[in-house]
Amino acid sequence: MARIIDTEAKNMVGKKVKYYRKAAKMSQQELSDKLEVLAIYICRGSISRIEDQTRTVTDIELWGLSQVLKVSIDIFFEEESVE
């Protein structure tokens, strides 16, 4: 079966997660800790892999990221570049 997206990236949101985390002046560990309060367990290393797009993101994780970073889920999919 062919892949839907022919790319090495395993998620579409990692760069935005990193951008909004840094805008919130939050470390990867702090983000991980705040997600844990929501019963979403993503270790610091996995946050790093999400941000460099080498790890997939579940819908529940995406919801938690939007809650902690205080942004709409939709913002993760907008076209503008944050690099």
PDB file of N, CA, C and O in Angstrom:
ATOM      1  N   MET A   1       0.838  -1.174   0.000  1.00  0.00           N
ATOM      2  CA  MET A   1       0.000   0.000   0.000  1.00  0.00           C
ATOM      3  C   MET A   1       0.887   1.242   0.000  1.00  0.00           C
ATOM      4  O   MET A   1       1.817   1.337   0.802  1.00  0.00           O
ATOM      5  N   ALA A   2       0.615   2.177  -0.875  1.00  0.00           N
ATOM      6  CA  ALA A   2       1.395   3.407  -0.972  1.00  0.00           C
ATOM      7  C   ALA A   2       1.069   4.336   0.190  1.00  0.00           C
ATOM      8  O   ALA A   2      -0.057   4.368   0.687  1.00  0.00           O
ATOM      9  N   ARG A   3       2.070   5.080   0.604  1.00  0.00           N
ATOM     10  CA  ARG A   3       1.852   6.085   1.643  1.00  0.00           C
ATOM     11  C   ARG A   3       1.066   7.249   1.068  1.00  0.00           C
ATOM     12  O   ARG A   3       1.210   7.582  -0.108  1.00  0.00           O
ATOM     13  N   ILE A   4       0.241   7.862   1.889  1.00  0.00           N
ATOM     14  CA  ILE A   4      -0.544   9.014   1.451  1.00  0.00           C
ATOM     15  C   ILE A   4       0.369  10.210   1.205  1.00  0.00           C
ATOM     16  O   ILE A   4       0.210  10.939   0.225  1.00  0.00           O
ATOM     17  N   ILE A   5       1.325  10.398   2.107  1.00  0.00           N
ATOM     18  CA  ILE A   5       2.260  11.509   1.980  1.00  0.00           C
ATOM     19  C   ILE A   5       3.645  10.910   1.766  1.00  0.00           C
ATOM     20  O   ILE A   5       4.128  10.139   2.596  1.00  0.00           O
ATOM     21  N   ASP A   6       4.273  11.259   0.667  1.00  0.00           N
ATOM     22  CA  ASP A   6       5.579  10.714   0.336  1.00  0.00           C
ATOM     23  C   ASP A   6       6.662  11.627   0.896  1.00  0.00           C
ATOM     24  O   ASP A   6       7.227  12.450   0.175  1.00  0.00           O
ATOM     25  N   THR A   7       6.944  11.477   2.178  1.00  0.00           N
ATOM     26  CA  THR A   7       7.935  12.300   2.852  1.00  0.00           C
ATOM     27  C   THR A   7       8.491  11.537   4.042  1.00  0.00           C
ATOM     28  O   THR A   7       7.900  10.550   4.480  1.00  0.00           O
ATOM     29  N   GLU A   8       9.600  11.978   4.558  1.00  0.00           N
ATOM     30  CA  GLU A   8      10.191  11.350   5.732  1.00  0.00           C
ATOM     31  C   GLU A   8       9.546  11.842   7.021  1.00  0.00           C
ATOM     32  O   GLU A   8       9.618  11.159   8.042  1.00  0.00           O
ATOM     33  N   ALA A   9       8.914  13.020   6.994  1.00  0.00           N
ATOM     34  CA  ALA A   9       8.299  13.589   8.196  1.00  0.00           C
ATOM     35  C   ALA A   9       7.166  12.690   8.674  1.00  0.00           C
ATOM     36  O   ALA A   9       6.356  12.219   7.875  1.00  0.00           O
ATOM     37  N   LYS A  10       7.115  12.457   9.981  1.00  0.00           N
ATOM     38  CA  LYS A  10       6.081  11.597  10.546  1.00  0.00           C
ATOM     39  C   LYS A  10       4.922  12.387  11.131  1.00  0.00           C
ATOM     40  O   LYS A  10       3.947  11.802  11.604  1.00  0.00           O
ATOM     41  N   ASN A  11       5.018  13.713  11.102  1.00  0.00           N
ATOM     42  CA  ASN A  11       3.892  14.545  11.518  1.00  0.00           C
ATOM     43  C   ASN A  11       3.961  15.879  10.786  1.00  0.00           C
ATOM     44  O   ASN A  11       4.991  16.244  10.220  1.00  0.00           O
ATOM     45  N   MET A  12       2.857  16.586  10.810  1.00  0.00           N
ATOM     46  CA  MET A  12       2.772  17.888  10.128  1.00  0.00           C
ATOM     47  C   MET A  12       2.866  19.051  11.112  1.00  0.00           C
ATOM     48  O   MET A  12       2.907  20.207  10.690  1.00  0.00           O
ATOM     49  N   VAL A  13       2.900  18.773  12.402  1.00  0.00           N
ATOM     50  CA  VAL A  13       2.719  19.828  13.396  1.00  0.00           C
ATOM     51  C   VAL A  13       3.962  20.147  14.220  1.00  0.00           C
ATOM     52  O   VAL A  13       3.962  21.112  14.984  1.00  0.00           O
ATOM     53  N   GLY A  14       4.998  19.367  14.079  1.00  0.00           N
ATOM     54  CA  GLY A  14       6.169  19.497  14.948  1.00  0.00           C
ATOM     55  C   GLY A  14       6.797  20.870  14.991  1.00  0.00           C
ATOM     56  O   GLY A  14       7.125  21.371  16.066  1.00  0.00           O
ATOM     57  N   LYS A  15       6.967  21.484  13.839  1.00  0.00           N
ATOM     58  CA  LYS A  15       7.598  22.813  13.807  1.00  0.00           C
ATOM     59  C   LYS A  15       6.740  23.847  14.517  1.00  0.00           C
ATOM     60  O   LYS A  15       7.260  24.749  15.175  1.00  0.00           O
ATOM     61  N   LYS A  16       5.432  23.715  14.384  1.00  0.00           N
ATOM     62  CA  LYS A  16       4.521  24.650  15.069  1.00  0.00           C
ATOM     63  C   LYS A  16       4.528  24.394  16.580  1.00  0.00           C
ATOM     64  O   LYS A  16       4.475  25.337  17.370  1.00  0.00           O
ATOM     65  N   VAL A  17       4.592  23.129  16.979  1.00  0.00           N
ATOM     66  CA  VAL A  17       4.671  22.818  18.406  1.00  0.00           C
ATOM     67  C   VAL A  17       5.896  23.500  18.997  1.00  0.00           C
ATOM     68  O   VAL A  17       5.806  24.136  20.047  1.00  0.00           O
ATOM     69  N   LYS A  18       7.033  23.373  18.337  1.00  0.00           N
ATOM     70  CA  LYS A  18       8.268  23.996  18.818  1.00  0.00           C
ATOM     71  C   LYS A  18       8.129  25.514  18.871  1.00  0.00           C
ATOM     72  O   LYS A  18       8.535  26.142  19.849  1.00  0.00           O
ATOM     73  N   TYR A  19       7.559  26.104  17.824  1.00  0.00           N
ATOM     74  CA  TYR A  19       7.387  27.549  17.767  1.00  0.00           C
ATOM     75  C   TYR A  19       6.535  28.054  18.933  1.00  0.00           C
ATOM     76  O   TYR A  19       6.927  28.992  19.627  1.00  0.00           O
ATOM     77  N   TYR A  20       5.384  27.441  19.148  1.00  0.00           N
ATOM     78  CA  TYR A  20       4.479  27.901  20.201  1.00  0.00           C
ATOM     79  C   TYR A  20       4.998  27.560  21.593  1.00  0.00           C
ATOM     80  O   TYR A  20       4.719  28.288  22.545  1.00  0.00           O
ATOM     81  N   ARG A  21       5.742  26.475  21.730  1.00  0.00           N
ATOM     82  CA  ARG A  21       6.374  26.161  23.018  1.00  0.00           C
ATOM     83  C   ARG A  21       7.393  27.224  23.380  1.00  0.00           C
ATOM     84  O   ARG A  21       7.431  27.707  24.511  1.00  0.00           O
ATOM     85  N   LYS A  22       8.222  27.586  22.401  1.00  0.00           N
ATOM     86  CA  LYS A  22       9.230  28.612  22.657  1.00  0.00           C
ATOM     87  C   LYS A  22       8.583  29.978  22.892  1.00  0.00           C
ATOM     88  O   LYS A  22       9.050  30.750  23.730  1.00  0.00           O
ATOM     89  N   ALA A  23       7.508  30.279  22.155  1.00  0.00           N
ATOM     90  CA  ALA A  23       6.788  31.546  22.350  1.00  0.00           C
ATOM     91  C   ALA A  23       6.234  31.629  23.775  1.00  0.00           C
ATOM     92  O   ALA A  23       6.127  32.717  24.341  1.00  0.00           O
ATOM     93  N   ALA A  24       5.884  30.483  24.347  1.00  0.00           N
ATOM     94  CA  ALA A  24       5.376  30.429  25.718  1.00  0.00           C
ATOM     95  C   ALA A  24       6.512  30.375  26.742  1.00  0.00           C
ATOM     96  O   ALA A  24       6.266  30.269  27.944  1.00  0.00           O
ATOM     97  N   LYS A  25       7.761  30.447  26.258  1.00  0.00           N
ATOM     98  CA  LYS A  25       8.948  30.385  27.113  1.00  0.00           C
ATOM     99  C   LYS A  25       8.924  29.132  28.003  1.00  0.00           C
ATOM    100  O   LYS A  25       9.140  29.196  29.213  1.00  0.00           O
ATOM    101  N   MET A  26       8.655  28.011  27.360  1.00  0.00           N
ATOM    102  CA  MET A  26       8.500  26.749  28.056  1.00  0.00           C
ATOM    103  C   MET A  26       9.556  25.766  27.541  1.00  0.00           C
ATOM    104  O   MET A  26       9.783  25.664  26.336  1.00  0.00           O
ATOM    105  N   SER A  27      10.185  25.058  28.449  1.00  0.00           N
ATOM    106  CA  SER A  27      11.132  24.017  28.041  1.00  0.00           C
ATOM    107  C   SER A  27      10.353  22.775  27.606  1.00  0.00           C
ATOM    108  O   SER A  27       9.155  22.657  27.860  1.00  0.00           O
ATOM    109  N   GLN A  28      11.048  21.866  26.955  1.00  0.00           N
ATOM    110  CA  GLN A  28      10.417  20.609  26.571  1.00  0.00           C
ATOM    111  C   GLN A  28       9.967  19.845  27.816  1.00  0.00           C
ATOM    112  O   GLN A  28       8.904  19.224  27.812  1.00  0.00           O
ATOM    113  N   GLN A  29      10.764  19.887  28.873  1.00  0.00           N
ATOM    114  CA  GLN A  29      10.395  19.196  30.117  1.00  0.00           C
ATOM    115  C   GLN A  29       9.159  19.833  30.736  1.00  0.00           C
ATOM    116  O   GLN A  29       8.276  19.125  31.220  1.00  0.00           O
ATOM    117  N   GLU A  30       9.084  21.158  30.727  1.00  0.00           N
ATOM    118  CA  GLU A  30       7.902  21.828  31.271  1.00  0.00           C
ATOM    119  C   GLU A  30       6.648  21.460  30.484  1.00  0.00           C
ATOM    120  O   GLU A  30       5.585  21.248  31.068  1.00  0.00           O
ATOM    121  N   LEU A  31       6.773  21.383  29.161  1.00  0.00           N
ATOM    122  CA  LEU A  31       5.646  20.976  28.331  1.00  0.00           C
ATOM    123  C   LEU A  31       5.230  19.551  28.687  1.00  0.00           C
ATOM    124  O   LEU A  31       4.040  19.274  28.836  1.00  0.00           O
ATOM    125  N   SER A  32       6.182  18.662  28.822  1.00  0.00           N
ATOM    126  CA  SER A  32       5.900  17.289  29.207  1.00  0.00           C
ATOM    127  C   SER A  32       5.182  17.234  30.558  1.00  0.00           C
ATOM    128  O   SER A  32       4.213  16.490  30.717  1.00  0.00           O
ATOM    129  N   ASP A  33       5.650  18.010  31.519  1.00  0.00           N
ATOM    130  CA  ASP A  33       5.047  18.035  32.858  1.00  0.00           C
ATOM    131  C   ASP A  33       3.606  18.540  32.816  1.00  0.00           C
ATOM    132  O   ASP A  33       2.739  17.995  33.499  1.00  0.00           O
ATOM    133  N   LYS A  34       3.347  19.572  32.023  1.00  0.00           N
ATOM    134  CA  LYS A  34       1.989  20.131  31.926  1.00  0.00           C
ATOM    135  C   LYS A  34       1.038  19.168  31.216  1.00  0.00           C
ATOM    136  O   LYS A  34      -0.144  19.097  31.554  1.00  0.00           O
ATOM    137  N   LEU A  35       1.550  18.435  30.244  1.00  0.00           N
ATOM    138  CA  LEU A  35       0.724  17.415  29.580  1.00  0.00           C
ATOM    139  C   LEU A  35       0.364  16.297  30.558  1.00  0.00           C
ATOM    140  O   LEU A  35      -0.741  15.757  30.515  1.00  0.00           O
ATOM    141  N   GLU A  36       1.296  15.958  31.432  1.00  0.00           N
ATOM    142  CA  GLU A  36       1.056  14.884  32.398  1.00  0.00           C
ATOM    143  C   GLU A  36      -0.120  15.217  33.316  1.00  0.00           C
ATOM    144  O   GLU A  36      -0.855  14.316  33.721  1.00  0.00           O
ATOM    145  N   VAL A  37      -0.308  16.481  33.646  1.00  0.00           N
ATOM    146  CA  VAL A  37      -1.449  16.906  34.458  1.00  0.00           C
ATOM    147  C   VAL A  37      -2.766  16.571  33.757  1.00  0.00           C
ATOM    148  O   VAL A  37      -3.783  16.338  34.410  1.00  0.00           O
ATOM    149  N   LEU A  38      -2.738  16.549  32.419  1.00  0.00           N
ATOM    150  CA  LEU A  38      -3.917  16.195  31.628  1.00  0.00           C
ATOM    151  C   LEU A  38      -3.990  14.695  31.343  1.00  0.00           C
ATOM    152  O   LEU A  38      -4.813  14.246  30.544  1.00  0.00           O
ATOM    153  N   ALA A  39      -3.129  13.931  31.998  1.00  0.00           N
ATOM    154  CA  ALA A  39      -3.028  12.474  31.804  1.00  0.00           C
ATOM    155  C   ALA A  39      -2.591  12.123  30.384  1.00  0.00           C
ATOM    156  O   ALA A  39      -3.004  11.107  29.826  1.00  0.00           O
ATOM    157  N   ILE A  40      -1.747  12.984  29.809  1.00  0.00           N
ATOM    158  CA  ILE A  40      -1.147  12.733  28.502  1.00  0.00           C
ATOM    159  C   ILE A  40       0.355  12.615  28.753  1.00  0.00           C
ATOM    160  O   ILE A  40       1.017  13.588  29.112  1.00  0.00           O
ATOM    161  N   TYR A  41       0.869  11.424  28.561  1.00  0.00           N
ATOM    162  CA  TYR A  41       2.247  11.138  28.947  1.00  0.00           C
ATOM    163  C   TYR A  41       3.154  11.129  27.725  1.00  0.00           C
ATOM    164  O   TYR A  41       3.212  10.151  26.980  1.00  0.00           O
ATOM    165  N   ILE A  42       3.861  12.240  27.536  1.00  0.00           N
ATOM    166  CA  ILE A  42       4.855  12.369  26.472  1.00  0.00           C
ATOM    167  C   ILE A  42       6.142  12.824  27.154  1.00  0.00           C
ATOM    168  O   ILE A  42       6.201  13.938  27.675  1.00  0.00           O
ATOM    169  N   CYS A  43       7.159  11.988  27.159  1.00  0.00           N
ATOM    170  CA  CYS A  43       8.406  12.360  27.823  1.00  0.00           C
ATOM    171  C   CYS A  43       9.124  13.466  27.039  1.00  0.00           C
ATOM    172  O   CYS A  43       8.780  13.758  25.893  1.00  0.00           O
ATOM    173  N   ARG A  44      10.124  14.069  27.680  1.00  0.00           N
ATOM    174  CA  ARG A  44      10.867  15.164  27.051  1.00  0.00           C
ATOM    175  C   ARG A  44      11.487  14.726  25.733  1.00  0.00           C
ATOM    176  O   ARG A  44      11.478  15.477  24.758  1.00  0.00           O
ATOM    177  N   GLY A  45      12.020  13.523  25.703  1.00  0.00           N
ATOM    178  CA  GLY A  45      12.628  13.021  24.469  1.00  0.00           C
ATOM    179  C   GLY A  45      11.619  12.881  23.343  1.00  0.00           C
ATOM    180  O   GLY A  45      11.935  13.141  22.182  1.00  0.00           O
ATOM    181  N   SER A  46      10.419  12.474  23.682  1.00  0.00           N
ATOM    182  CA  SER A  46       9.372  12.355  22.662  1.00  0.00           C
ATOM    183  C   SER A  46       8.909  13.727  22.177  1.00  0.00           C
ATOM    184  O   SER A  46       8.565  13.887  21.006  1.00  0.00           O
ATOM    185  N   ILE A  47       8.900  14.719  23.072  1.00  0.00           N
ATOM    186  CA  ILE A  47       8.590  16.096  22.646  1.00  0.00           C
ATOM    187  C   ILE A  47       9.615  16.517  21.601  1.00  0.00           C
ATOM    188  O   ILE A  47       9.259  17.100  20.577  1.00  0.00           O
ATOM    189  N   SER A  48      10.883  16.223  21.856  1.00  0.00           N
ATOM    190  CA  SER A  48      11.943  16.555  20.911  1.00  0.00           C
ATOM    191  C   SER A  48      11.707  15.886  19.559  1.00  0.00           C
ATOM    192  O   SER A  48      11.859  16.517  18.512  1.00  0.00           O
ATOM    193  N   ARG A  49      11.339  14.614  19.588  1.00  0.00           N
ATOM    194  CA  ARG A  49      11.102  13.885  18.339  1.00  0.00           C
ATOM    195  C   ARG A  49       9.849  14.390  17.614  1.00  0.00           C
ATOM    196  O   ARG A  49       9.807  14.387  16.383  1.00  0.00           O
ATOM    197  N   ILE A  50       8.839  14.819  18.358  1.00  0.00           N
ATOM    198  CA  ILE A  50       7.672  15.440  17.718  1.00  0.00           C
ATOM    199  C   ILE A  50       8.116  16.704  17.003  1.00  0.00           C
ATOM    200  O   ILE A  50       7.764  16.933  15.845  1.00  0.00           O
ATOM    201  N   GLU A  51       8.895  17.525  17.704  1.00  0.00           N
ATOM    202  CA  GLU A  51       9.327  18.797  17.131  1.00  0.00           C
ATOM    203  C   GLU A  51      10.221  18.622  15.908  1.00  0.00           C
ATOM    204  O   GLU A  51      10.168  19.439  14.989  1.00  0.00           O
ATOM    205  N   ASP A  52      11.040  17.574  15.880  1.00  0.00           N
ATOM    206  CA  ASP A  52      11.870  17.368  14.686  1.00  0.00           C
ATOM    207  C   ASP A  52      11.201  16.430  13.671  1.00  0.00           C
ATOM    208  O   ASP A  52      11.823  15.988  12.704  1.00  0.00           O
ATOM    209  N   GLN A  53       9.937  16.145  13.916  1.00  0.00           N
ATOM    210  CA  GLN A  53       9.057  15.414  13.001  1.00  0.00           C
ATOM    211  C   GLN A  53       9.483  13.970  12.755  1.00  0.00           C
ATOM    212  O   GLN A  53       9.231  13.419  11.683  1.00  0.00           O
ATOM    213  N   THR A  54      10.131  13.354  13.753  1.00  0.00           N
ATOM    214  CA  THR A  54      10.508  11.954  13.621  1.00  0.00           C
ATOM    215  C   THR A  54       9.612  11.036  14.445  1.00  0.00           C
ATOM    216  O   THR A  54       9.866   9.836  14.539  1.00  0.00           O
ATOM    217  N   ARG A  55       8.559  11.603  15.044  1.00  0.00           N
ATOM    218  CA  ARG A  55       7.591  10.829  15.823  1.00  0.00           C
ATOM    219  C   ARG A  55       6.183  11.266  15.440  1.00  0.00           C
ATOM    220  O   ARG A  55       5.919  12.447  15.213  1.00  0.00           O
ATOM    221  N   THR A  56       5.293  10.296  15.373  1.00  0.00           N
ATOM    222  CA  THR A  56       3.901  10.630  15.085  1.00  0.00           C
ATOM    223  C   THR A  56       3.246  11.268  16.318  1.00  0.00           C
ATOM    224  O   THR A  56       3.769  11.190  17.430  1.00  0.00           O
ATOM    225  N   VAL A  57       2.089  11.899  16.089  1.00  0.00           N
ATOM    226  CA  VAL A  57       1.333  12.551  17.160  1.00  0.00           C
ATOM    227  C   VAL A  57      -0.098  12.014  17.090  1.00  0.00           C
ATOM    228  O   VAL A  57      -0.720  12.042  16.028  1.00  0.00           O
ATOM    229  N   THR A  58      -0.613  11.532  18.205  1.00  0.00           N
ATOM    230  CA  THR A  58      -1.990  11.050  18.221  1.00  0.00           C
ATOM    231  C   THR A  58      -2.951  12.223  18.361  1.00  0.00           C
ATOM    232  O   THR A  58      -2.546  13.336  18.698  1.00  0.00           O
ATOM    233  N   ASP A  59      -4.219  11.965  18.100  1.00  0.00           N
ATOM    234  CA  ASP A  59      -5.209  13.031  18.232  1.00  0.00           C
ATOM    235  C   ASP A  59      -5.317  13.508  19.678  1.00  0.00           C
ATOM    236  O   ASP A  59      -5.485  14.703  19.917  1.00  0.00           O
ATOM    237  N   ILE A  60      -5.223  12.608  20.633  1.00  0.00           N
ATOM    238  CA  ILE A  60      -5.293  12.997  22.047  1.00  0.00           C
ATOM    239  C   ILE A  60      -4.085  13.853  22.420  1.00  0.00           C
ATOM    240  O   ILE A  60      -4.217  14.843  23.139  1.00  0.00           O
ATOM    241  N   GLU A  61      -2.910  13.469  21.928  1.00  0.00           N
ATOM    242  CA  GLU A  61      -1.710  14.268  22.191  1.00  0.00           C
ATOM    243  C   GLU A  61      -1.839  15.656  21.571  1.00  0.00           C
ATOM    244  O   GLU A  61      -1.466  16.653  22.189  1.00  0.00           O
ATOM    245  N   LEU A  62      -2.364  15.719  20.362  1.00  0.00           N
ATOM    246  CA  LEU A  62      -2.535  17.007  19.693  1.00  0.00           C
ATOM    247  C   LEU A  62      -3.494  17.893  20.477  1.00  0.00           C
ATOM    248  O   LEU A  62      -3.255  19.092  20.627  1.00  0.00           O
ATOM    249  N   TRP A  63      -4.577  17.305  20.977  1.00  0.00           N
ATOM    250  CA  TRP A  63      -5.514  18.061  21.805  1.00  0.00           C
ATOM    251  C   TRP A  63      -4.802  18.611  23.036  1.00  0.00           C
ATOM    252  O   TRP A  63      -4.956  19.784  23.376  1.00  0.00           O
ATOM    253  N   GLY A  64      -4.017  17.756  23.704  1.00  0.00           N
ATOM    254  CA  GLY A  64      -3.293  18.192  24.893  1.00  0.00           C
ATOM    255  C   GLY A  64      -2.296  19.295  24.591  1.00  0.00           C
ATOM    256  O   GLY A  64      -2.175  20.254  25.353  1.00  0.00           O
ATOM    257  N   LEU A  65      -1.584  19.165  23.486  1.00  0.00           N
ATOM    258  CA  LEU A  65      -0.630  20.211  23.092  1.00  0.00           C
ATOM    259  C   LEU A  65      -1.348  21.535  22.873  1.00  0.00           C
ATOM    260  O   LEU A  65      -0.846  22.584  23.274  1.00  0.00           O
ATOM    261  N   SER A  66      -2.511  21.498  22.245  1.00  0.00           N
ATOM    262  CA  SER A  66      -3.252  22.744  22.005  1.00  0.00           C
ATOM    263  C   SER A  66      -3.719  23.348  23.326  1.00  0.00           C
ATOM    264  O   SER A  66      -3.720  24.569  23.479  1.00  0.00           O
ATOM    265  N   GLN A  67      -4.116  22.506  24.284  1.00  0.00           N
ATOM    266  CA  GLN A  67      -4.568  23.013  25.579  1.00  0.00           C
ATOM    267  C   GLN A  67      -3.413  23.657  26.353  1.00  0.00           C
ATOM    268  O   GLN A  67      -3.546  24.770  26.863  1.00  0.00           O
ATOM    269  N   VAL A  68      -2.298  22.962  26.435  1.00  0.00           N
ATOM    270  CA  VAL A  68      -1.155  23.465  27.205  1.00  0.00           C
ATOM    271  C   VAL A  68      -0.550  24.706  26.555  1.00  0.00           C
ATOM    272  O   VAL A  68      -0.178  25.652  27.249  1.00  0.00           O
ATOM    273  N   LEU A  69      -0.451  24.705  25.226  1.00  0.00           N
ATOM    274  CA  LEU A  69       0.157  25.840  24.524  1.00  0.00           C
ATOM    275  C   LEU A  69      -0.848  26.968  24.289  1.00  0.00           C
ATOM    276  O   LEU A  69      -0.485  28.040  23.804  1.00  0.00           O
ATOM    277  N   LYS A  70      -2.117  26.719  24.637  1.00  0.00           N
ATOM    278  CA  LYS A  70      -3.182  27.727  24.540  1.00  0.00           C
ATOM    279  C   LYS A  70      -3.360  28.252  23.114  1.00  0.00           C
ATOM    280  O   LYS A  70      -3.445  29.457  22.879  1.00  0.00           O
ATOM    281  N   VAL A  71      -3.415  27.307  22.172  1.00  0.00           N
ATOM    282  CA  VAL A  71      -3.685  27.625  20.769  1.00  0.00           C
ATOM    283  C   VAL A  71      -4.730  26.654  20.237  1.00  0.00           C
ATOM    284  O   VAL A  71      -4.903  25.560  20.773  1.00  0.00           O
ATOM    285  N   SER A  72      -5.410  27.052  19.204  1.00  0.00           N
ATOM    286  CA  SER A  72      -6.379  26.186  18.550  1.00  0.00           C
ATOM    287  C   SER A  72      -5.654  25.057  17.818  1.00  0.00           C
ATOM    288  O   SER A  72      -4.556  25.257  17.298  1.00  0.00           O
ATOM    289  N   ILE A  73      -6.253  23.895  17.779  1.00  0.00           N
ATOM    290  CA  ILE A  73      -5.676  22.791  17.005  1.00  0.00           C
ATOM    291  C   ILE A  73      -5.474  23.222  15.557  1.00  0.00           C
ATOM    292  O   ILE A  73      -4.489  22.839  14.924  1.00  0.00           O
ATOM    293  N   ASP A  74      -6.397  24.010  15.036  1.00  0.00           N
ATOM    294  CA  ASP A  74      -6.313  24.458  13.645  1.00  0.00           C
ATOM    295  C   ASP A  74      -5.013  25.189  13.335  1.00  0.00           C
ATOM    296  O   ASP A  74      -4.501  25.095  12.219  1.00  0.00           O
ATOM    297  N   ILE A  75      -4.477  25.915  14.307  1.00  0.00           N
ATOM    298  CA  ILE A  75      -3.270  26.711  14.063  1.00  0.00           C
ATOM    299  C   ILE A  75      -2.080  25.822  13.694  1.00  0.00           C
ATOM    300  O   ILE A  75      -1.172  26.261  12.988  1.00  0.00           O
ATOM    301  N   PHE A  76      -2.084  24.582  14.166  1.00  0.00           N
ATOM    302  CA  PHE A  76      -0.988  23.666  13.843  1.00  0.00           C
ATOM    303  C   PHE A  76      -0.960  23.304  12.355  1.00  0.00           C
ATOM    304  O   PHE A  76       0.065  22.857  11.839  1.00  0.00           O
ATOM    305  N   PHE A  77      -2.078  23.497  11.677  1.00  0.00           N
ATOM    306  CA  PHE A  77      -2.182  23.078  10.270  1.00  0.00           C
ATOM    307  C   PHE A  77      -2.209  24.244   9.288  1.00  0.00           C
ATOM    308  O   PHE A  77      -2.315  24.033   8.080  1.00  0.00           O
ATOM    309  N   GLU A  78      -2.115  25.479   9.797  1.00  0.00           N
ATOM    310  CA  GLU A  78      -2.107  26.631   8.886  1.00  0.00           C
ATOM    311  C   GLU A  78      -0.822  26.644   8.079  1.00  0.00           C
ATOM    312  O   GLU A  78       0.218  26.153   8.518  1.00  0.00           O
ATOM    313  N   GLU A  79      -0.921  27.213   6.899  1.00  0.00           N
ATOM    314  CA  GLU A  79       0.159  27.137   5.910  1.00  0.00           C
ATOM    315  C   GLU A  79       1.406  27.961   6.222  1.00  0.00           C
ATOM    316  O   GLU A  79       2.494  27.591   5.782  1.00  0.00           O
ATOM    317  N   GLU A  80       1.291  29.069   6.967  1.00  0.00           N
ATOM    318  CA  GLU A  80       2.446  29.942   7.118  1.00  0.00           C
ATOM    319  C   GLU A  80       3.602  29.238   7.802  1.00  0.00           C
ATOM    320  O   GLU A  80       3.410  28.376   8.659  1.00  0.00           O
ATOM    321  N   SER A  81       4.792  29.621   7.410  1.00  0.00           N
ATOM    322  CA  SER A  81       6.010  29.021   7.922  1.00  0.00           C
ATOM    323  C   SER A  81       6.392  29.655   9.253  1.00  0.00           C
ATOM    324  O   SER A  81       6.170  30.847   9.464  1.00  0.00           O
ATOM    325  N   VAL A  82       6.965  28.859  10.149  1.00  0.00           N
ATOM    326  CA  VAL A  82       7.427  29.372  11.435  1.00  0.00           C
ATOM    327  C   VAL A  82       8.926  29.156  11.610  1.00  0.00           C
ATOM    328  O   VAL A  82       9.439  29.281  12.721  1.00  0.00           O
ATOM    329  N   GLU A  83       9.621  28.841  10.552  1.00  0.00           N
ATOM    330  CA  GLU A  83      11.060  28.533  10.653  1.00  0.00           C
ATOM    331  C   GLU A  83      11.893  29.745  10.891  1.00  0.00           C
ATOM    332  O   GLU A  83      13.115  29.643  10.997  1.00  0.00           O
TER     333      GLU A  83
END
